[in-house]
Amino acid sequence: MKRLYHYLARTLSVRLSLIVALSSAVLLAVTLVLVLYFSQQIIKEEAMEKAENTLEGMVQQVDNILLSVEQSSGNVYWNMLGVLHDREELSRYCEEMVRCNPNITGCTIAMMPYYYNERERLFMCYVHRAMKGDKEDPTAPLVHAKRFANRPYTEQAWYKVPMETGRTTWVGPLKNDDTEGHALLSFCLPIYSKEGKPVGVMALDVLLERLTRIVLDAKPSANSYATLLGKDGSYIVHPDSTKLLHQTVFAHYKETPNEDIMAAAKAMVAGEKGHKMFRENGADNYVFYKPFKRKAVPGRAMEETNWSAAIIYPENDILGKCKQLAYYMAGIGLVGLLLLVVVCQRFAHRQLLPLRTLTRTAEHISQGHYYDLVPDSQQEDEVGRLQDHFQMMQQSLARHIGELERLRASLLGQRKELKAAYKKAQAADHMKTTFLHNMTNQMMEPSGIIEKDVSRLRGHWREMSEEETRSITEEIQQQGTAITELLKDMLKDEEAEESK
């Protein structure tokens, strides 16, 4: 770690590259987060719009089938009221109803108990299409039956509800044991007597398989699916056929509670419109739901079905490509950052080459190599100008060092001369001292004689004879001449020394 720290501390190009890469990484990360955030918002909005359009289209297609059944019933209902006494004619009406509308799987007319006579308690005629596997067999003749399922029809919802309410209604899903257990949805109309009392029910059956195909085709994505819920939360249409009968969404999730799904189901049963998110089987999903609104058509009974349509939309179908794009962008960004680091390092390394040259030159100069030449710069930027100025500084420094060397050599020469002159001066001074000492010694005797003679003259000149006086005077003169000669010799030696 320390080696890496020292390497980074000593390598400017790597530090610059890392700074650029880190700055770019932060900018790229922020940009990527913003792009992904707004992309997800846009994709979610598009998914919501797509889901709503798909729901609307699905509801319209299902409602078109329901409307065709309702209109078919309206076309024959009033004519049927005139032949209620003729049971064979009622059976014919049932058969014609099934033949004329491909959406109608079966038609039932059931009268109230003892409607025809006191001996015959129940009467119903039931005509339905023959089934071949999971589908209707258009080539087979219609099937006539006198009962529906294993219970009396007076105990079944398709009969009881319209008889009790006196209104047309959709009931289902129902299971008809006589049609090999296929689920049915029934449109039930109460049959009124002349007195205005309900005396029977006409029920037109729609095979849920027909609606299921419409619902299953309503797929905004590969893994999404649609469903229809009844007013109590029962499944009217669902891809899982096992959920269609005797089960509600609340019962299905009772043992394995899922609060998000339960909240969505409650909102659907309450007739709300919206979307919610839930997690199931380790995956996040969105459920988009809306009430099943029937189209208003003149003459159509508009009793509410209280159904709700929903599309379950896996989040991976909505945001999967966005997440995949995020991974691609992250990978591309990482590779781009690595390339950026390499390119920046190479570029910075090349651009900083003059600085490394200057560093080496400065190190040599600090070691005393003042005449190492700085190469000419090949760049015109700040680094190139710095190299040019450093070259000028080095050349100026070399010139000054040269001048100082010459001055030093000159000073050394002068020092030698001065030293020699000093030695000569010392020798001359010594000679002078010796000469003066000798001269002084030589002058001491004449001076002493002169002093003595002068003292004799001063003290005894009256007593002395002329001859003695002359003798003393001559001796003083001789000694003075001797001193004068010594002085002349000294002056000559001084002049000779100065001339040297």
Helices and strands as residue ranges (DSSP letters): H 2-10, H 12-81, H 87-100, E 106-111, E 123-128, E 131-132, E 135-136, E 143-145, G 153-155, H 157-165, E 169-176, G 177-179, E 182-192, E 198-207, H 208-217, E 225-229, E 235-237, G 241-243, H 249-252, H 259-269, E 274-280, E 283-291, E 308-314, H 315-351, H 353-366, H 382-460, H 466-499
